[in-house]
Amino acid sequence: MIYSVSDIKSTEKQYIKSLIFLGVFIFLMLAASIVLGLFKYVTEGTIVIVAACIISIFVYGMYVSPLHRYTNYLSEVITGTKHKVTCVIKSISQKPIYKDNKLYFYEITVNVYNNEFDRLYLFDANVDLPDIHVEDEVNIVYYENFIVGIESFK
């Protein structure tokens, strides 16, 4: 398996730390704005609170939200029902693609039992790709279309 419970705990810690940092930042900017307003610097206080809001939204969107999405993704993948399939790899994307849960994945196209249809699985770009190549026969453990484990028959 690629993931473990310690991965969830690690990302949850990062997520909580980033939320605490953001909360402290907002609290300090709000306090500064109130203090400025009490001393009749209303315009400056308004500028501080507006700037704090803009910075907070930017930080949340760029850093906190992706951590939250990745934490949710990990908990789904680890606790969800997994399936195993033996297949032949047809293609592996060279660059990660922004997909599904708004996370980055490598696309791996496989053919199961010489079927006329190929399946597309997603491999987490935050994890190193194993040493697999096109036309390799592999066992894939997956949840929905996310690869949770992969082993080659080499």
VENDANOR-V335206 format. One record per residue. RES is the residue in three letters. OMEGA is omega in whole degrees, 0 to 359 (none if undefined). BURIAL is I if it has 24 or more other ideal C-beta (glycine too) atoms within 12 Angstrom, else O. D_LAST is the distance of its C-alpha to the last C-alpha in Angstrom with 1 decimal. Layout:
RES OMEGA BURIAL D_LAST
RES OMEGA BURIAL D_LAST
This chain:
MET 182 O 17.8
ILE 187 I 18.6
TYR 174 I 22.4
SER 180 O 24.8
VAL 179 O 28.6
SER 176 O 29.2
ASP 178 I 28.0
ILE 181 O 30.7
LYS 180 O 33.3
SER 180 O 32.5
THR 176 I 32.9
GLU 177 O 36.0
LYS 178 O 37.6
GLN 181 O 37.1
TYR 180 I 38.6
ILE 177 O 41.5
LYS 180 O 42.2
SER 176 I 42.3
LEU 178 O 44.6
ILE 178 O 46.9
PHE 180 O 47.0
LEU 178 I 47.9
GLY 178 O 50.5
VAL 178 O 52.1
PHE 180 I 52.3
ILE 179 I 53.9
PHE 180 O 56.3
LEU 179 O 57.4
MET 177 I 58.0
LEU 178 O 59.9
ALA 179 O 62.0
ALA 179 O 62.7
SER 179 I 63.8
ILE 179 O 66.1
VAL 178 O 67.6
LEU 179 O 68.3
GLY 179 O 69.8
LEU 180 O 72.1
PHE 175 O 73.4
LYS 174 O 74.3
TYR 186 O 71.3
VAL 180 O 70.2
THR 179 O 68.8
GLU 178 O 66.7
GLY 177 O 65.5
THR 178 O 64.5
ILE 180 O 62.6
VAL 183 I 60.7
ILE 178 I 59.8
VAL 178 O 58.7
ALA 178 O 56.6
ALA 178 I 55.0
CYS 181 O 54.2
ILE 180 O 52.6
ILE 180 O 50.6
SER 179 I 49.5
ILE 178 O 48.3
PHE 181 O 46.3
VAL 179 I 44.7
TYR 182 O 43.9
GLY 184 O 42.3
MET 188 O 40.3
TYR 187 O 39.2
VAL 182 I 40.2
SER 176 O 39.3
PRO 176 I 35.6
LEU 179 I 35.2
HIS 178 I 36.8
ARG 181 I 34.5
TYR 176 I 31.4
THR 178 I 32.8
ASN 178 O 33.4
TYR 181 I 30.0
LEU 181 I 28.4
SER 176 O 30.7
GLU 184 O 30.1
VAL 183 I 26.3
ILE 185 I 26.5
THR 183 O 29.3
GLY 178 O 28.5
THR 183 O 27.1
LYS 178 O 23.3
HIS 181 O 21.4
LYS 180 O 17.9
VAL 174 I 16.4
THR 187 O 13.4
CYS 178 I 13.4
VAL 181 I 12.3
ILE 179 I 13.1
LYS 178 I 16.2
SER 177 O 17.4
ILE 180 I 17.4
SER 183 O 20.8
GLN 182 O 21.4
LYS 175 O 24.3
PRO 181 O 24.9
ILE 180 O 27.3
TYR 190 O 30.3
LYS 173 O 30.0
ASP 185 O 31.0
ASN 184 I 32.1
LYS 176 O 33.2
LEU 180 I 30.1
TYR 180 O 27.5
PHE 166 I 24.1
TYR 176 I 21.3
GLU 177 I 21.2
ILE 179 I 18.0
THR 182 I 18.8
VAL 174 I 16.7
ASN 183 I 17.6
VAL 175 I 17.7
TYR 179 O 17.9
ASN 177 O 19.1
ASN 180 O 22.1
GLU 179 O 24.5
PHE 176 O 24.4
ASP 176 O 21.8
ARG 178 I 21.6
LEU 176 I 21.9
TYR 181 I 20.5
LEU 179 I 21.6
PHE 184 I 19.7
ASP 181 I 22.2
ALA 177 I 23.0
ASN 179 I 24.2
VAL 179 I 20.8
ASP 176 O 18.3
LEU 176 I 15.6
PRO 181 O 12.1
ASP 178 O 9.8
ILE 183 I 9.1
HIS 177 O 10.5
VAL 182 O 12.6
GLU 174 O 11.4
ASP 173 I 7.9
GLU 186 I 8.1
VAL 167 I 8.7
ASN 178 I 11.2
ILE 171 I 14.1
VAL 186 I 17.1
TYR 172 I 20.1
TYR 189 I 23.8
GLU 176 O 25.8
ASN 180 I 23.8
PHE 179 I 22.5
ILE 180 I 19.0
VAL 179 I 19.3
GLY 180 I 15.7
ILE 176 I 12.3
GLU 182 O 8.8
SER 179 O 5.5
PHE 181 O 3.8
LYS none O 0.0
